[in-house]
Amino acid sequence: MTVNYNDEMNALNASYKQVFSSVGEAGTGFRQLHADAVADGVLDSKTKELMAVAVAISIRCEGCITDHVYNAVKAGATEEEINETVKVAMMMSGGPGVIYGGKALAAAKTFLAAK
């Protein structure tokens, strides 16, 4: 089954909008945490998004994979950097890392092609 990652990203954005408009201050707090966590600091935003990709693969969160691969590419991540990120996630999470790493690679191909 082929996934259209552009459609997945659009669906995630619609879901975020619905959730954040429904949960009040908790949503505001989460968005602030997210923005602060991935902002440039000692580590740049691209590196932080690649870290988030590895965690997303390891915890098997498909929406997180789509979102953070999208943001990593937007921050300038290359296919090679995403490939290495997947390797680290595979090392840390074994067989499931292979399955979910494949999803990250497929999302990356979609988002890199659109760049």
C-alpha positions as CSV (number, residue, x, y, z in Angstrom):
1,M,0.0,0.0,0.0
2,T,1.4,3.4,-1.0
3,V,1.0,6.3,1.3
4,N,0.6,9.8,0.1
5,Y,2.7,11.6,2.6
6,N,1.5,15.0,1.4
7,D,-2.1,14.0,2.2
8,E,-0.9,12.6,5.5
9,M,0.8,15.9,6.4
10,N,-2.4,17.8,5.5
11,A,-4.5,15.5,7.6
12,L,-2.1,15.9,10.5
13,N,-2.3,19.7,10.3
14,A,-6.1,19.5,10.3
15,S,-6.0,17.2,13.3
16,Y,-3.6,19.6,15.1
17,K,-5.9,22.5,14.5
18,Q,-8.9,20.6,15.9
19,V,-7.0,19.3,18.9
20,F,-5.4,22.6,19.8
21,S,-8.6,24.5,19.5
22,S,-10.3,22.0,21.8
23,V,-7.8,21.6,24.7
24,G,-7.2,25.2,25.6
25,E,-4.0,26.0,27.6
26,A,-2.7,22.5,27.4
27,G,-2.5,22.9,23.6
28,T,-0.8,26.3,23.9
29,G,1.7,24.9,26.4
30,F,2.5,21.9,24.1
31,R,3.0,24.2,21.1
32,Q,5.3,26.4,23.1
33,L,7.2,23.3,24.3
34,H,7.5,22.0,20.8
35,A,8.7,25.4,19.4
36,D,11.3,25.8,22.1
37,A,12.5,22.2,21.9
38,V,13.3,22.4,18.1
39,A,14.5,26.0,18.0
40,D,18.1,26.6,17.1
41,G,20.4,26.5,20.1
42,V,23.6,24.7,20.7
43,L,22.1,22.1,18.4
44,D,20.5,23.5,15.2
45,S,16.8,22.9,14.3
46,K,17.7,20.4,11.6
47,T,19.6,18.2,14.0
48,K,16.8,18.3,16.6
49,E,14.2,17.3,13.9
50,L,16.5,14.4,12.9
51,M,16.6,13.4,16.6
52,A,12.8,13.6,16.7
53,V,12.6,11.3,13.6
54,A,14.8,8.7,15.3
55,V,12.6,8.8,18.4
56,A,9.4,8.7,16.3
57,I,10.7,5.6,14.5
58,S,11.6,4.0,17.9
59,I,8.2,4.6,19.5
60,R,6.4,3.6,16.2
61,C,4.4,6.8,15.8
62,E,3.5,7.1,12.1
63,G,2.1,10.6,12.4
64,C,5.3,11.7,14.3
65,I,7.4,10.2,11.6
66,T,5.6,12.1,8.9
67,D,5.6,15.4,10.8
68,H,9.3,15.3,11.8
69,V,10.6,14.0,8.5
70,Y,8.6,16.9,6.9
71,N,10.2,19.4,9.3
72,A,13.7,17.9,9.0
73,V,13.5,18.3,5.2
74,K,12.1,21.8,5.6
75,A,15.1,22.6,7.9
76,G,17.5,21.4,5.2
77,A,18.0,17.7,6.0
78,T,19.3,15.6,3.1
79,E,18.4,12.1,2.0
80,E,21.8,10.9,3.4
81,E,21.2,12.5,6.8
82,I,17.8,10.9,7.0
83,N,19.3,7.5,6.0
84,E,21.8,7.8,8.8
85,T,19.1,8.8,11.2
86,V,17.1,5.7,10.3
87,K,20.3,3.6,10.9
88,V,20.5,4.9,14.4
89,A,16.8,4.3,15.0
90,M,17.2,0.7,13.7
91,M,20.2,0.1,16.1
92,M,18.1,1.3,19.0
93,S,14.8,-0.4,18.2
94,G,15.6,-3.5,16.2
95,G,13.2,-5.0,13.8
96,P,10.4,-2.4,14.3
97,G,13.0,0.2,13.5
98,V,13.4,-1.4,10.1
99,I,9.6,-1.3,9.4
100,Y,9.1,2.3,10.7
101,G,12.4,3.4,9.2
102,G,11.0,2.4,5.9
103,K,8.1,4.7,6.5
104,A,10.5,7.6,7.3
105,L,12.5,6.9,4.1
106,A,9.3,6.9,2.0
107,A,8.1,10.2,3.6
108,A,11.6,11.7,3.0
109,K,11.5,10.8,-0.7
110,T,8.1,12.5,-1.0
111,F,9.1,15.7,0.8
112,L,12.6,15.9,-0.8
113,A,11.0,15.6,-4.3
114,A,8.7,18.5,-3.5
115,K,11.6,20.7,-2.5
